Every structure is written in C-alpha cells, then in structure tokens.
Amino acid sequence: MRLIYLTAKKYPGNTADHIFISQMAQAFFSLLSRDSIFVVTNDYLNNFGNINVLNLKLRLKKFRSLYYFFWIPFFVLRKRLKKDDIFFCNDMFLLSILIFWRKLLRFNYKICSEWHLLFNDWRDEFVASNSDYLIVTSQNLKKLLVKKTGVDEKRVMAVYGGVDLENFKDISKEEARSKTSLPANKILIGYIGLFKTMGLTKGIEIMIESLPYLPENISMVFVGGLEKEIVEYLKIAKNIGVEKKCIFLGRQDFSDIAIYEQAMDVLVIPYPNHPHFREFGFPMKVYEYMASRRPIIYSDFELIKEVLGDCAYSFKPEDTRDFAQKILFALNDSNKDFKIKKAYDKVKFYTWLSRAEKIINFIKND
C-alpha cells in the first residue's frame, strides 16, 4: 500500500487547515515511511522535516487545482499506480479530478476522501459515491453524510484527533503568563483560534457581552484575530463599557499556541447556534484545550459533546447569562481537577499519530 496525500495548499501557512494537513502528512510518514508521499504545490520544504515530499514547484498563486487536472494522469502513468495505491485528500476539487480521470482512463487506484463539513451542492454526492473510503471528524458528520448521499456507512469512519502532546509541557499558569506577558493578577477566560470562519462569527461577541454579569477581576482574552476583526470586536466591547476587561491579540505562531492556552484559567468554545457549528464544524482546538490541562466551556452541541461531554462544561448557545454562570461554576467546581484529568487522559488517544494509524488500519482491513 502506498498513500499519496494531495493538497493544493501553499506552505508556509498558519491556518488550522494548513496545520491539520501537514501534521497528518507527518503522521502518515511516521507509520508508512517511503510508502507515503506528500504532494505540495510549492518549493518551501523546511517545515516538513524528513518526510517524503513531492514538490511540484509551482509559483502560481491561483489555479493550482487546475494544474493538478493535467498533472494527475501523468503522475499515475509514471508511477504505475495500482489498486493498492491510495490517494488521500480533503480538497473536493482535487478529489473530483481524481474521480474524473479514474472513470475516463479506467485507472485502478483507490480514493480516500476526508470530510470536515458538507457543502450542500453537487460535491457531496459525487465525491462520496465515488470514494472507496471516507473519513469524517465526528459521528454526527458521519450520520449527516450517510443520510444525504446514501453512501454505505461501512465505507465511512469517524476518526477523532489530533494533537501533538509534545507541544503541551506541564507548565504552570504563572509561567505561561510570564512568557506571554498576560496579566498575572486577573482571572483569564480564553478563546484561541480564528475569530471567524467562512465569514461566520465564532461567538466572540457572546464572551464580550457576558462580562457585565461577571466579577471585575475576570477578563476575556482573544488570541488569533485579524486586525480588522479586532477593531470590530473592540467596538462591541466599547459599546457596553467592558473594553478594559478584554484583551485582543493577533495571530500567533503555531508553536506558541500551547503557551497561550496554558496561560488561561478557563478555555472557551463559544460557537453560536448556526448549522455549520451545530452539525459538522468540529473544532481542532478541542484537542488542544484538552491537552492544556485547563477547564473547558463549550456551546452545548451534540457534535462537540461527542468528545467533551464527560470532561467539560456546556452552556446554552448564545445565552450570555448562562455562559457567565458556567464560568463561575467551572472556576469553583470541586470536580474541576477530575474533569481536567479526564480530558487529558482521553486526549492521549487523540494524537495525530493515533489518528493516522486508525485511518491506515481502516483502509488495510477492507
């Protein structure tokens, strides 16, 4: 079995998707060695270590997926790919190209599509029905995918993860704050990640609007926003008079994220009641938060509850009063340390390597 991991992403990149793809590529290489090939579209290779990278050396800023349309049949013929060779990808356009050439030229390679969401257009049924294996990030997404496309559920596997536990040293809150220059004398409630996704707010305003219901020594910390987003949310804070209790920070290097998370008293996933977050937008930060050994509060969606239901605190989505109450409860809960330990013990099984191993076994055991 050879696994060819395709992406049209350009590196370096600091988005969650860039990190997800590169971490999975490294995990596949750790398990398959030279039988895994990570195909990238530019000549920046330094952040991939010693993994087996095929560099297409594209300088195109656009139309990289179109380049793949012509490159894929050439690659298949040159490498003489057979039915034991697997293309792995989460890009629906690249998957569609793989399906097109397999149908047209009767290639024998197999396709494993990875799903983080549904698109509610032609891609869902076309890619699902023509994939040999389908990997999803949650049981909820698996149910939705099977129901919408009619694909055999035996071909679909929900795989949780991942996180690199080596990034999460067991440092104290005080040490983390010293390294990040965050105030030492405040109770900090933290959100770390993109402020918006696909133009959708991720609940930052819910945290801001809860501050009037909380004691003066509690502040909200938001890490990962674009400058225009910080301006937008700072305006909301000023309108209700809580700007002095809000700390807004821009995007940070991925290597520093763990320290910011460990600097908090409580970590938050405040997603609003929108179909994307409610049905399939499973956040990668769940695993980072669990590894941080801090209490976690999340919007009460069944999707997130799949992992956090027994080791974190939920609140009613978009209910600022309930959110404030859950913060106070989490800070004073006598079972807080038990929940933190349970979350950390669980996340040991949600590493990138564990995730890659489950996917490989799923394919091999077919």
BELFEN-V911102 format. One record per backbone hydrogen bond with DSSP energy under -1.0 kcal/mol. NH is the residue of the N-H (numbers start at 0). CO is the residue of the C=O. E is the energy in kcal/mol with one decimal. If there is no record, write none. Layout:
<<NH,CO,E> <NH,CO,E>>
This chain:
<<1,83,-1.1> <2,34,-2.9> <3,85,-3.4> <4,36,-3.1> <5,87,-2.2> <6,38,-1.0> <18,14,-2.2> <19,15,-2.8> <20,16,-2.5> <21,17,-2.4> <22,18,-2.6> <23,19,-2.2> <24,20,-2.3> <25,21,-2.0> <26,22,-2.0> <27,23,-2.7> <28,24,-2.0> <29,25,-1.9> <30,26,-1.3> <31,27,-2.9> <32,28,-2.5> <34,31,-2.2> <35,32,-1.7> <36,2,-2.7> <37,51,-2.7> <38,4,-2.8> <39,53,-2.1> <47,44,-2.1> <50,47,-1.7> <52,50,-1.1> <53,37,-2.6> <55,39,-2.3> <66,62,-1.6> <67,63,-1.6> <70,66,-2.0> <71,67,-2.7> <74,70,-2.5> <75,71,-2.6> <76,72,-2.2> <77,73,-2.4> <78,74,-2.6> <80,75,-1.8> <84,81,-2.1> <85,1,-3.4> <86,109,-2.7> <87,3,-2.9> <88,111,-1.7> <94,90,-2.5> <95,91,-1.9> <96,92,-1.8> <97,93,-2.3> <98,94,-2.3> <99,95,-2.4> <100,96,-2.4> <101,97,-1.9> <102,98,-2.3> <103,99,-2.6> <104,100,-2.7> <109,84,-2.8> <111,86,-3.3> <112,132,-2.3> <113,88,-2.5> <114,134,-3.5> <123,120,-1.2> <125,121,-2.0> <126,122,-2.5> <127,123,-2.0> <128,124,-2.4> <130,127,-1.2> <131,110,-1.8> <132,110,-1.9> <133,154,-2.6> <134,112,-2.8> <135,156,-2.5> <141,137,-1.6> <142,138,-2.2> <143,139,-2.0> <144,140,-2.7> <145,141,-2.6> <146,142,-2.3> <147,143,-2.5> <148,144,-2.5> <149,145,-2.1> <154,151,-2.1> <155,152,-1.3> <156,133,-2.7> <158,135,-2.7> <166,163,-1.8> <167,164,-1.5> <170,168,-2.2> <175,171,-2.1> <176,172,-2.3> <177,173,-1.9> <178,174,-1.8> <179,175,-1.5> <180,176,-1.3> <181,176,-1.2> <186,216,-3.0> <188,218,-2.6> <189,265,-3.1> <190,220,-2.6> <192,222,-3.1> <196,199,-2.1> <199,196,-2.5> <201,194,-1.6> <206,202,-1.3> <207,203,-2.0> <208,204,-2.7> <210,207,-1.4> <212,209,-1.7> <213,210,-2.1> <217,214,-1.6> <218,186,-2.8> <219,244,-2.8> <220,188,-2.7> <221,246,-3.2> <222,190,-2.7> <223,248,-2.0> <224,248,-1.7> <229,225,-2.4> <230,226,-2.1> <231,227,-1.8> <232,228,-2.6> <233,229,-2.3> <234,230,-1.6> <235,231,-1.2> <236,232,-2.0> <237,233,-2.4> <238,234,-2.1> <240,237,-1.1> <241,236,-2.7> <244,241,-1.9> <245,242,-1.3> <246,219,-2.6> <248,221,-3.1> <255,252,-1.9> <259,255,-1.6> <260,256,-2.3> <261,257,-2.2> <263,260,-1.1> <264,187,-2.5> <265,187,-1.6> <266,294,-2.8> <267,189,-2.5> <268,296,-2.6> <273,271,-2.2> <277,273,-2.8> <278,274,-2.6> <279,275,-1.3> <280,275,-2.9> <281,279,-2.4> <285,282,-1.4> <286,283,-1.1> <287,283,-1.0> <288,284,-3.2> <289,285,-2.1> <290,286,-1.9> <291,287,-1.0> <296,266,-2.4> <297,312,-2.6> <298,268,-1.8> <299,314,-2.4> <300,298,-2.3> <304,300,-2.3> <305,301,-1.2> <306,303,-1.4> <307,303,-2.4> <308,304,-1.9> <310,307,-1.7> <312,295,-2.8> <314,297,-1.9> <318,315,-2.2> <322,318,-2.3> <323,319,-2.4> <324,320,-2.4> <325,321,-2.3> <326,322,-1.8> <327,323,-2.0> <328,324,-2.3> <329,325,-2.7> <330,326,-2.3> <331,327,-1.3> <335,332,-1.4> <338,334,-2.2> <339,335,-2.3> <340,336,-2.3> <341,337,-2.4> <342,338,-2.5> <343,339,-2.2> <344,340,-2.8> <345,341,-2.1> <346,342,-2.2> <348,345,-2.0> <349,346,-1.8> <351,162,-1.1> <354,350,-2.3> <355,351,-2.6> <356,352,-2.3> <357,353,-2.0> <358,354,-1.9> <359,355,-2.5> <360,356,-2.4> <361,357,-2.0> <362,358,-2.0> <363,359,-2.8> <364,360,-2.2> <365,362,-1.2>>
